[in-house]
Structures are given as C-alpha cells and as structure tokens.
Amino acid sequence: MVSALAEHVAAAPLVDHHVHGAFTVELERAEFEGHLNEGSPDPIPPWMTQFDSQLGFAVRRWCAPVLDLPEHAPADEYWKRRTELGVAEVTRRFLGGAGVSDWIVDTGYATSSLLGLEGMESASGARAHEVVRLEALAEELALENVAGRDYADAFTARLAARAENAVGAKSILAYRTGFDIDLTPPSPAEVTAAADRWLDTAGDEPRMDDEVLIRFGLHAAIERGLPLQLHTGIGDRDLDLHRVNPLHLLDFLRATPDVPVLLLHCYPYHREAGYLAQAFPNVHFDVGLGINHTGVRSVAVVAESFELAPFAKQLYSSDAWGPPELHYLGALLWRRAVTTTFGRWVADGDWPEADARRVVTMIARDNARRVYRL
C-alpha cells in the first residue's frame, strides 16, 4: 500500500534549480557511455562499459521502463531500443516524465548540441529560466576584441542586458582557480591590467581563468543582486577537488551578507555545505550531481544532506547535461531518497507526516521559487 507521504512526494512538482539542456543530436553508444562518467573526458576503454557503474545500473533499472523495456534490461537491449525511438522521442519521454514545473538552465556551456530554453519548454511542457554563466560572458567579450581599458564597462553592460531576462548568475571558478584565492573585489586598475594581459593571449578559444577578472565578475553579479550559483564538489578532472571544498569560501561569505549564494552539487562536501547553510542566512545548497552518479546510494547522500542545514535552505537539482536520462533520473532518485528517508522518520515516530509533506514541498519547489523570485 502506498503511503500518503509517498503519494505526496511522487506528485510534487519540482523546480530543478540547476540544469543544462538535453541533447538534440543522435549519439553513438560510446559517446552516450562517456556521458555517464562525470570525471573523465577520455573514451571508455574497450575492456569496460560505463553501464557497470551506479549510474549505469540506475539507467537500466529506472529508465528502461520509460522506453517500454523491462526493469534491468541488458545494456545492449537498452541501447537498441533507445536508438529505435530516436533522440526527439527519448527526450520527450524523459523530460516530460521528470515531473518538473520549472527548469533553471545554465546556458553557458557547450550549447550547440543542446536544447535551449524554448526547446526545454517544448520537450517537457515546463517553464525554463536562464542563469548567466559569468565566465562564458567574459569569453564572449574576448571574441569581440574588447580592449582591456573597456573590459569592465563592457562586462557590466553585457551582464545588465542579460540579467533583464535571467533569474541568476553562475560562476565556475571551481574549475578555473579553485576557492582558495583572494575573493575580495579588485580595484579598477587591477581589472584593466588583468584584462590587458588576458585579452592579449585569449586567442580564438578564450578560457576565462584570470583570478582578478573572475573576482570582478563575481562582484559585478553581486552588485546587481543576482542569486549567485557556485559549482562546488565533484566535477571532471579539470578541477582540483581539494580546492573546491566550500569551507574555502568562508571569508567570501562573511563579506556577502545580502545576496543568495547557492552551492551546487557539493558532494562529497555536502556536510560542509550543510554547515554553511546553517551558519549564513544567504547560503543555500543542493546535492544534485551526486544523486545521479551515486545511483542506489543516493538515498544515503540525500539523507546526509538533511542532517544539519535548515530545510528552508535546501533545493532540488539534477545538474543534468546532455542525455535526458539524467534529467529524469535526478528527479526520480531524489523522490525515492526523500520517500525512503522521511518515510522511515515518520514510521519511527520522529516526524509527523504532515510536517514531512510540508518539508518535501519546501525543498521540491517553494525554496527555489523564493530564492529566484519565480
């Protein structure tokens, strides 16, 4: 018998507060398997399959039925059926099945093969909202040959224009510098000098990795009052994991009291993020990326995220990028983890069921709607 709590969790519309578009292109199997691995950009070795991972097992367990296959369908059968249906139908099924009312989309990374805002809305029937990636905005200016002396004004003007239709900003300084640097606002002279240096060497494929300009971008977003997303925790090997523990952000957070700061992903530092969410009124967090990649163990990860932080400071995210299975699985595994965790607390008499349902709604939807002013 399905409990009232389980029914409530299953029916709760989600705001996926950090996500990317789904693929618009057909993939080869090797490409698909590569996107089931967050850490390595290398091809999957011929002596293994990425289906032999927590995420791979979760795809076969939970995604196979969406494609009219039995649970735990073998990887070969899964791939054959996925190919038969084609990218448009697969995407429609998974995005529409996620139960998401709003996607808050980072539009600043590898978008040529991904659905944009309108495409996400069309495929899912949900609303889509933009988050501006600060480093990508800087790279746009480099391609336009902005002069170093004009960089600050051009960046500020471009951010203001994009913010008219965006609900937040995001920085990937975790990948570019790590958190263990000076994050105070740079002086105008420092910005001009740094822009001269960076623009002189940016080339045709600019990569914003200058510490001064990254700091400038962060504080430009803060001055506009934009909710600020920061990638923390796991990612591909381009980042140094020990340098992206959010505890390195303590001085930055002490100096940023008014603007919402949203710590994304956080795993394996989700307990540290929980502490920061308790310690600072403007800090919020999710465990998005870790949910998909820990598969069945995501129940434990989500339960750990509930240990310390106030529930009004937690949000749902999938951080799905590319395969639409990830958009669907993020939602399904989060619902499963919450149902299991809260259900146990209710059954043991530690929580009343009415409060459990209320907290589910807060994290699934209401907290994000408040932070991003949806």
N, C-alpha and C positions, 0 to 999 in steps of 0.2 A: 504493500500500500504506500503510495506516495504521500509524504507529509505535506502539510500546508506550507511549511518553510521551503521545501524543495520546489513546490509549485511556484512560490513567490520568486525564488531565485531564477528558475527557468524562464519566467515571464518578464523579468525585469529588463527594460530596455537599457542598453549600455551606451555611455559616451566613451568611445575609445580615444583617450586624450593624447595619445602619441602613436601615430601610424604613418605608413607610407602607402603609395599606390600599389595596386596589383598589376601583374604583368599583362601587357597587351600582345605579347608575341608568343608563338609556339616555341617550346623548349625541346632540346634533346634531353634524353634521360640523364646523361652525365651532367648537364647544366642544372637540371632540377635537383639532382642529388647534391650538387655543390651548394645549392641554396638551403639545404638542410643542415649546413655547417656554418656556424657563426664565426669561428675563429680563423679558419684558413682560407685564403683565396686560391690555393692550389687545386688542381684537378684531383678528384677522388682516386686513390691508387687502384690499379686493376685487381688487386688481391682483397679488396674490401668493398662494401656497399654502405652508404650513409643511411640506408634503411635499418642497419644494425646499430641504432642509437635510440636514446629515449624518444627523440622527436620522430624518428622513423617508425618506431613501434606505435606511437600515438597516431601517426598518419594512417597506418593500416587498421588500427582499432576504431578510430572515430571518424576519419574522413572516408573510408571505403564505403560505408552505407550511404553517404551522400551521393556517391557515384553509382548507386544500385548494386553494390557488391556486398558480400557477407563481411561481417566483422573479421579482422585479422586476415583479410585476403592476402595471398602472397604478393610480394613486390612486383613480380612480373605481370600478374593479372591486374594489379592496380595501375601500373603504367599503361598497359594495353587499353584499359577502359578509359583512362584519362585522355589518351590520345584520340580515341574514337569520338569522344564528346567534343573535343576542341576547346581552345582557350576561352572563348566567349561564354560557352555554356558552363564550363567548370567554374569560371569566375562568378557568374550569376548565381550558381547554386551555393557556393561557399560564402560570398559576401552577403547574399540575401539570408542565408541561414544563421548568420552570426548573432542576430538579434540586436544590432547596433542602430541607435537612432541618430547618432552624430559621430562623424569621423573628424578628428582634428589632425590635419595632414601636414607633415613636413614635406614641403615641395622643393627642397633644395638639393636633392641628391639623386643623380643618375635617372633623371625623369624621362628620358627619350623613349624608354620601353615600358613606361608605367602609366596607368590611368591617372589623369589629373583630377581636379576637384569635380568637374562635371561628369567625368567618366565613373568616378567612385559613386556619385549620386545615382547615375543611371543604372549601374550594375547592381546596386544594393537597395535602392529605394529610400536611402537615408540621406541626411544632410551632410555636407562636407565643408570644413572651415580651414583656412590656411594658417600655418605657422611659418614665419620667415626665418630661414637659416642665415645667421649673420655672416658666417664665413663665405657662404655662396654669394651673398650680396657684394661682399668685398671683391670677390673674384670676377663678378660681372663688371665692376668698375675697372679692374685691371685690363680686361679685354677691350674696354672702350678707351684705353690710353689716357686715363685721367692723370693729370700732373700731380706730383707729390704735394705741392702747395695748395692744391684744390681738393685733396682727398677728404679731409674732414668735412667740409661743407657738402661735397658730393655724396658722401656716405650718409650724412644726416638727412639730406633731402631725399635720397632714394629710400631710406628707411621710413621716413614720414609718409611718402607716397604709398609704399607697400603696406604700411600699418593701417591705412584707411580701410582696407578690406581683410585684414588679418586679425586673429584673436590672440596672437602671442609671438614671441621670438624664441629662437633656439640657438645655442652655441655648442659646437663640438670641440671646444678647447681640450677636452679629454684626449682626443686623438692628436691634436696639433702641438700642445705644450705640456699637458698634464695640469694638475691643480696646484702643485707645489711651487708656484711662482708668485711674484708680486701681482696682486689683482686690484690695486688701487687705480684711480683714474690717472691717465698720463697727462702731461701738460701739452698745450698746443704745439710747442716747439718739438717735443718728443714725437708727437704724431707726424708732423711734417717730415722730420728727419727719417723716421721709420718708413713712412710712405715712399720717400725718395729711394731708400735702399731696396725696399721690397719690389716696387714697380720696375726698377731698373733690371731686375733679374726674374720677373714673373713669367715672361715668355708666353707661348701660345696656350699653355695648360697651367694657369696660375693656381697655386695652392697657398691659401692663407695660413701661414704658420709663424707669423711675426708676433711675438709676445705683446709688444706695445700696441699694435693695431687690433689684436684680439681684445685686449683690455679696453681699448677705445670703443669697440663695438659693443661689448657688454654694457658699458656705462651709458652709451647712446640709447640702447634699448631700455635701460632702467629709467633714464630721464624721461622717456616717453610714457612710462608707467605700464609697459607691456609685461604681462606674465612671461617669465624667463625660464625656459626649459634648458636643463644641463644634462648631457649624457654623462652617466656615472656607471661604474662597474663594467661588466663584460662587454666585449666587442671583438672585432677582429684583431689580429696580432699587430696591427698598425699602432695600437695604443700600448702603453706600459701600465699593466693592471695595478701595480703597486702605487702608481702616481695618481690614480683616479678614485681612490678612497675618498668619499665626500667629507671625511673629517678634515682633509686638507683645506676645505672651504670655510673653516670656522671664522677666520678674520674677515673674509669677504662677506659672510652672512651677518656678522656683527655690524658691518657698515652698510647693510642693505635692508633696513627695517620695514619698508613700506610696500615694496613690490613683491608679488608672489614669485617664489623660486621653486621650480618643480624638478626634483631629482628623478631622472628617468632610469628605469631598469634596476639599478642598484646592486643586484646580485653579483658577487657574494657579499656585498657590503650592505645588505638590506637592514640588518640590525643597526648598523651605524646610521643609516638614513632614518630609521625609526627614532633614534635618539635625537637627531637634528630636528625632526618634525615635532618632537615634544619640546625641544629647547627653544625653537624660534617660531614666533607666531606666523611668519610668512612662508615657512618651508612646508612643502608637500612632497609626496613621493609615490612611486608605483614599483611593482616588480615585474613589469611587462615582459621584457625579453627573456627573463629567466623562466617564465611559465611554460612557453613552448619548448624550450630546449631542455628542461628537466622532465618533461613528459609526466609519467605517473608520479614522480617525486615532487611535482609542483604542488601537491597537497601540502607537503611539509613546508615548502618555501612560502606559500601563501599564509599558512598558519603562523610561521615565524614573523611574517610582516605585521601580524596583529598583536605582537607581544607588548609593545611599548608606546607606539605612536597613537595620538588621539585619532579616532576614526574619521573625524571631520577633515583630517589632513591627508587621507589616502585616496588614490584614484585608480581607476581601471585603465590598463593599456595593454595592447598586444605587441606594439612595435613591429607589426608585420611589414615586410618589404618583399615584393615580388610574388612568390607562389600564394595564391589566395587561400590555400590550406591554412596558412599561418594566421590570416585574419579570422578564420572560422575556429581554428584550434585554440587560439588565445582566449576567445570568449568561452568556448566550451570547457576548457580546462580550468579557467578561473571560476566559472559557475560550479563545476564539480568540486573544486577545492573548498569553496565557501560553503557549499551544501554539506560536505563532509565535516568540516571544522565546526561551523556553527551548529550543525545538527547534533554533534557529539556534546557540545556545551549545553544545548537545550535539553537533551536527553538526560544528562547528568545533573540537571537542576541548577547549573551555574548561571545560565542566562534564561530570562523569559523569552518565549518565542516571539512575542510582539516586538521586543527590542531587537532581536536578531533580524527580523524583517526590516525594521527601520534602518539598521546599520547597513544592510545589503543595499537598500535604495540610496543611501548616502554615498557609498563608495562606487556603486554602479553608475550613478547619474548625477546626483544633486551636487556633490562637491565640485565636479568639473564644470557644471553649469554656473555655479557661483564664481569660481576662480576665473573662468574665461568669459564671463558675462554673456552666456549664450541666451 
